[in-house]
């Protein structure tokens, strides 16, 4: 007896979606730096597309908040202020707190397995002092964290915030000076998730975002302006200024 087989529909990604994804990545990694203007004719030639799908893609990024429109001038990559950076981390904390509660009620075992795999990448990169790979794995860790919540809306919101996170790290020229601590912080999240400690996870998320924001801030003025409201302000120590930036 022959087995029945159902033909599944083929879902093709639109040209506008492909362009939007590539523009998003160019913004994320600084190929399109903050404040730069998007030259429509030049981009259309580079992508080898007509201006229609390009304009649709750019409009998507306007809606996501990654591009801003200036009347009679065109589209520009956003420039993040210290207040923007602070807001990004507050929003990320809210999303990841919601994500972890969904994970604990859904399938924490699968999430732990995936996060453990990414954490190993972080350990390997840290051992090699490969900061670019460590940074990429750091961001991947948080993407997996939110993806495992199973919430499309949390994932969609988090996707834009991850691009902005990469932008603000580049803009503030932060570096991983002590990668072992970055690895340890993420390992603590995996451990708490494995044991199902919801309250501890929520505290770790808040502390992680607050600490990351503090590390991004330059000493003195920016450290004060960008103090997060996740927890009561704490005095910075000399040690914290030498610690690596986490995401």
C-alpha positions as CSV (number, residue, x, y, z in Angstrom):
1,X,0.0,0.0,0.0
2,X,1.4,3.3,-1.0
3,X,1.7,6.0,1.7
4,X,-0.3,9.1,1.3
5,X,1.6,12.3,0.8
6,X,0.3,15.9,1.1
7,X,2.0,18.5,-1.1
8,X,2.9,21.5,1.1
9,X,2.7,25.0,-0.3
10,X,6.0,26.7,-1.0
11,X,6.4,30.0,0.9
12,X,8.7,32.3,-1.0
13,X,10.2,35.3,0.7
14,X,9.3,38.5,-1.1
15,X,12.1,40.7,-2.6
16,X,11.1,43.5,-0.2
17,X,11.6,41.1,2.8
18,X,15.0,40.0,1.5
19,X,16.1,43.6,1.0
20,X,14.8,44.7,4.5
21,X,16.7,41.8,6.1
22,X,20.0,42.9,4.4
23,X,19.5,46.5,5.2
24,X,18.7,45.6,8.8
25,X,22.0,43.6,9.0
26,X,23.9,46.5,7.3
27,X,22.6,48.9,10.0
28,X,23.3,46.3,12.7
29,X,27.0,45.9,11.8
30,X,27.6,49.5,10.9
31,X,27.9,49.2,7.1
32,X,25.2,51.8,7.1
33,X,26.3,53.8,10.1
34,X,24.1,55.9,12.4
35,X,23.1,59.2,10.8
36,X,23.9,58.1,7.2
37,X,21.5,58.8,4.4
38,X,20.1,56.0,2.2
39,X,20.7,56.7,-1.4
40,X,17.8,55.1,-3.2
41,X,19.3,55.0,-6.7
42,X,22.7,53.6,-5.4
43,X,21.0,50.9,-3.3
44,X,18.7,49.9,-6.1
45,X,21.8,49.4,-8.3
46,X,23.6,47.5,-5.6
47,X,20.7,45.1,-5.0
48,X,19.9,45.0,-8.7
49,X,16.2,45.6,-8.1
50,X,13.7,48.2,-9.1
51,X,12.9,51.0,-6.7
52,X,9.5,49.6,-5.8
53,X,10.6,46.7,-3.5
54,X,13.5,48.8,-2.2
55,X,11.0,51.5,-1.1
56,X,8.8,48.9,0.5
57,X,11.8,47.5,2.4
58,X,12.9,50.9,3.6
59,X,9.4,51.7,4.8
60,X,9.4,48.6,6.9
61,X,12.6,49.8,8.6
62,X,10.9,53.2,9.2
63,X,8.1,51.4,10.9
64,X,10.5,49.4,13.0
65,X,12.2,52.6,14.0
66,X,15.6,51.9,12.4
67,X,15.2,54.6,9.8
68,X,13.8,58.1,10.1
69,X,12.3,60.2,7.4
70,X,13.1,63.8,6.9
71,X,10.8,65.9,4.8
72,X,12.4,66.9,1.5
73,X,15.6,65.2,2.4
74,X,15.0,61.4,2.5
75,X,15.7,58.5,4.9
76,X,18.4,58.3,7.4
77,X,19.7,55.6,9.8
78,X,18.7,56.6,13.4
79,X,21.2,57.9,15.8
80,X,20.9,56.5,19.3
81,X,21.0,58.9,22.2
82,X,21.9,57.9,25.8
83,X,18.2,58.0,26.6
84,X,17.5,55.7,23.6
85,X,20.1,53.2,24.9
86,X,18.6,53.2,28.3
87,X,15.1,52.7,26.9
88,X,16.4,49.8,24.7
89,X,17.6,47.9,27.8
90,X,14.5,48.6,29.8
91,X,12.4,47.2,26.9
92,X,14.6,44.2,26.5
93,X,14.3,43.4,30.2
94,X,10.5,43.5,29.9
95,X,10.5,41.2,26.9
96,X,12.9,38.7,28.4
97,X,11.1,38.6,31.7
98,X,7.9,37.8,29.7
99,X,9.8,35.2,27.6
100,X,11.1,33.3,30.6
101,X,7.7,33.0,32.2
102,X,6.4,31.5,29.0
103,X,9.3,29.2,28.6
104,X,8.8,27.8,32.1
105,X,5.2,27.0,31.3
106,X,6.0,25.6,27.8
107,X,9.1,23.5,27.3
108,X,12.1,24.6,29.5
109,X,14.1,21.5,28.7
110,X,14.3,22.3,25.0
111,X,15.2,25.9,25.8
112,X,18.0,24.8,28.2
113,X,19.4,22.5,25.5
114,X,19.5,25.3,22.9
115,X,20.9,27.9,25.3
116,X,23.5,25.4,26.5
117,X,24.7,25.0,22.9
118,X,25.0,28.7,22.4
119,X,26.7,29.1,25.7
120,X,29.4,26.6,24.6
121,X,30.0,28.9,21.6
122,X,30.5,31.7,24.0
123,X,33.0,29.7,26.1
124,X,35.0,28.7,23.0
125,X,35.1,32.2,21.7
126,X,36.1,33.6,25.1
127,X,38.9,31.0,25.3
128,X,40.2,32.2,21.9
129,X,39.7,35.9,22.8
130,X,37.6,36.0,19.6
131,X,35.5,39.0,20.6
132,X,33.5,39.2,17.4
133,X,32.3,35.6,17.7
134,X,31.7,36.1,21.4
135,X,29.5,39.2,20.7
136,X,27.6,37.3,18.0
137,X,27.0,34.3,20.3
138,X,26.0,36.7,23.1
139,X,23.3,38.2,20.8
140,X,22.3,34.7,19.6
141,X,21.8,33.6,23.2
142,X,19.2,36.3,23.8
143,X,17.5,35.7,20.5
144,X,17.1,32.0,21.4
145,X,15.9,33.0,24.8
146,X,13.0,35.0,23.3
147,X,12.4,32.5,20.4
148,X,11.8,29.7,22.9
149,X,9.0,31.6,24.4
150,X,6.9,30.7,21.3
151,X,5.5,34.3,21.2
152,X,5.7,35.8,17.6
153,X,5.1,39.3,19.0
154,X,7.8,39.1,21.6
155,X,10.2,37.8,18.9
156,X,9.2,40.6,16.5
157,X,9.8,43.3,19.1
158,X,13.0,41.7,20.3
159,X,14.3,41.5,16.7
160,X,14.4,45.3,16.3
161,X,15.8,45.7,19.8
162,X,18.7,43.3,19.0
163,X,19.6,45.5,16.0
164,X,19.6,48.6,18.1
165,X,21.6,46.8,20.8
166,X,24.4,46.0,18.3
167,X,24.2,49.6,17.1
168,X,24.7,51.1,20.5
169,X,27.5,48.8,21.3
170,X,29.3,49.9,18.2
171,X,28.5,53.5,18.7
172,X,30.0,53.5,22.2
173,X,33.0,51.6,21.2
174,X,32.6,49.0,24.0
175,X,34.9,46.0,24.1
176,X,35.1,42.7,25.9
177,X,37.9,43.2,28.4
178,X,37.0,40.3,30.6
179,X,35.1,37.7,28.5
180,X,35.1,35.1,31.3
181,X,32.5,37.3,33.2
182,X,30.3,37.5,30.1
183,X,30.3,33.7,29.9
184,X,29.6,33.4,33.6
185,X,26.6,35.7,33.5
186,X,25.0,33.8,30.7
187,X,25.8,30.5,32.4
188,X,23.9,31.6,35.5
189,X,20.8,32.2,33.3
190,X,21.0,28.7,31.9
191,X,21.5,27.2,35.3
192,X,18.5,29.0,36.8
193,X,16.3,28.0,33.9
194,X,17.4,24.4,34.2
195,X,16.3,24.4,37.9
196,X,13.1,26.3,37.1
197,X,13.8,29.2,39.5
198,X,11.5,31.8,38.1
199,X,12.2,34.5,40.7
200,X,15.9,34.0,40.4
201,X,15.7,34.2,36.6
202,X,13.7,37.5,36.8
203,X,16.3,38.9,39.1
204,X,19.2,37.8,36.9
205,X,17.6,39.3,33.8
206,X,17.2,42.6,35.5
207,X,20.7,42.6,36.9
208,X,22.1,41.5,33.5
209,X,20.4,44.3,31.6
210,X,21.3,46.9,34.3
211,X,24.9,45.8,34.3
212,X,25.2,45.8,30.5
213,X,23.8,49.3,30.4
214,X,26.3,50.4,33.0
215,X,29.2,48.9,31.1
216,X,28.1,50.6,27.9
217,X,28.1,54.0,29.6
218,X,31.3,56.1,29.6
219,X,32.5,57.1,33.0
220,X,31.1,60.2,34.7
221,X,28.4,62.0,32.7
222,X,27.0,59.2,30.5
223,X,27.1,56.8,33.4
224,X,24.7,59.1,35.2
225,X,22.5,59.9,32.2
226,X,22.1,56.3,31.2
227,X,21.4,54.8,34.7
228,X,18.6,52.3,34.2
229,X,15.4,52.3,36.2
230,X,15.2,48.5,36.4
231,X,16.5,48.7,40.0
232,X,17.5,51.5,42.4
233,X,20.7,53.3,41.2
234,X,23.9,51.8,42.6
235,X,27.3,53.4,42.9
236,X,29.7,52.2,40.2
237,X,32.9,50.5,41.3
238,X,36.3,50.7,39.7
239,X,36.0,47.0,38.9
240,X,32.8,47.5,37.0
241,X,34.3,50.0,34.5
242,X,36.9,47.3,33.5
243,X,34.3,44.6,32.9
244,X,33.3,43.6,29.4
245,X,30.1,44.8,27.7
246,X,27.3,42.2,27.7
247,X,24.2,42.3,25.6
